[in-house]
């Protein structure tokens, strides 16, 4: 049973409600409900996935995507559409193959991890040593693993909030550098994913502390199962590995920026967006054409409803997948500008189920109208959380800018994330529309609220 | 409300029940229930999928699988373990790739269909013409499709009894010959499958009536979606296709046969089994190591329970995937032998939900004890049906031999069938055990029933 205290009730009715806030709430509800019938987001997500396909950072396809983006955002009526260009170090995937030589000859399905080193041109052949955790790898005796192919497996279960990716993902982020430091010939990891398909999960990793690059690849989950079973048989397992990945010069990349200018240029910028680049294995539908589509369709609805108080800046970041280079460029280039809010959609296209905030204490009461506007969509207010909802804004956020994260249901996200299976069929149009409605409500409030959301204490 | 007529009730209690039948029923129930705790089937399905992996007809891996099979069946205590060897025409897959050249440059994921022809070594480039059905392809004007790449799409929905495969599968079985007859440069079909993964479905097709081999490949379903969307944009779509498949000599294959000799050599043979070869993309877990495991684990339980009346012959067919060559060899080689029953498990490892019969009219009342033994497993008696439950016995069945088909739930079978995703993780151990229990019940009855099940009228 829930008890309402008399005091709480009295306080609630005693709050002064400015007329403007009430008008905003009514407008927000109308815009939100209309957005449930959105068709623009599906058009936006379809175009880059169908007409461009994979858009790897620094690729000619990413450049075509920028051209398409500029034309599309202009056609939608956005102002100040431009590209913040920058150069990136270009990593090429090349080819990757793994053949069990003994005792059970057969091919395993792998994909190179981003920034992987290469084998010699004719490959390398070595015994496999298995580890069931990153901690076990870290504790390995260098003498026993030198020159070997190290295999790190794990268990990753689906979770609505996607949180297992933080810890399990460290196998990809840190494992290769640790293996390199141990003198390993190469590292194979179980895909950082929750599916059971022969579609391995790639993903970026940096060589930490000057670690020498070695071949680093992910096995598809069924292949990791297979290698585990082979190792459990007890005989030495030898693999012939070929990885032809390489760093190859510098390439142009960039962030595409578009705006809805606010009525008050001093009221600060509300930044929303996603990332335009994708991994090269799939067509980048859930990661992250969906994010572009959701935030831009919502912004377009606010634009059509009349000029907002604050400027809404839509950013389609480039080169997110290879080290959040677009986010870093934005942070450095726009650090002097007053951002009232950062919000990114980069966790697929399944429904928003909660929102979390990283805003100034004084602004917290301003979340009540947002909570009320989102509740009819089945969205609850979560705790305060410093986490951003996207990598790009997480690096910008470090400048103390406030963030609101609309948390999507990630239960099936890591089935698909960074695989060839990231294709348009994975988008559920009804859930995509629910996202647009949630973002429309967020923008309706945040772009018209005259109160400062930041700066956020505890962030430099 | 269900009404029981007095007559039916009286008839039911008036039936003479021979003591032997009652003993068989009790034994059957005990054996069936014990089989629900089976562990042997999982061991048998694991071995070839893990230790051998893909076992393409005629390959060195299939030969290793036969060696393993002989050793395993002998170790289990089967008698007369031997190989019926035969040679097959060897089709090599080679490599296959498809690149959209214009208007939306990107790669599509394809796999060659079995028996595909090749492109020139440096590929071919042609416009794509789309068809939404086999009928539309058949109706095409040769003048408009000559030299083009023909693309046939379709919709295939999952079905418990797998029946859509019969009609939709004709796109694979007949489409290439039709396209060849039309003068097409090549044919691409939407995968004959119900999944949405980048794992295209291969499968055999014969060149009908001397059709000239052309390159024939299947697009993964998300890639077929992609190509459909491109064609709907209205601009000509050009693809660069490379397929290096070829026929290359003859290779040894064979059926592995093992027996539990019956007490009465004149009582006829009960043949059960599955096929040992698999397609080369996956490790052949559901297609068809599962069938070997289920039928052999059940036969082993009957063996351990005491010598049956009839001989149980376990056949692990070779070269099923490339035209049912093992089934054909068996039919020709063993046509003079008295077979009391044929039953094959070749539809995955999900639970049996019904059984169907193709037996002599006079033997139909003998199905009552079987129906009673299977009912506690959730299995119902379906109609009389000439269909076999496996391709191998379907060609043998044409000799008029009786068949009982234990029908498995095929709802997810065509998600995986003939893809790289046919791996051990797709086997649900609990459903595998239910299969063993069903087959144990079937064998307990069929191998001890003194009545003839055949010959089946209407079959030559």
Interface residues (C-beta under 8 A of the other chain):
Chain A: X46 X50 X51 X52 X53 X54 X61 X103 X104 X105 X106 X107 X109 X196 X197 X198 X199 X221 X222 X225 X226 X229 X230 X233 X282 X283 X419 X420 X421 X423 X424 X425 X426
Chain B: X46 X50 X51 X52 X53 X54 X61 X103 X104 X105 X106 X107 X109 X196 X197 X198 X199 X221 X222 X225 X226 X229 X230 X233 X282 X283 X419 X420 X421 X423 X424 X425 X426
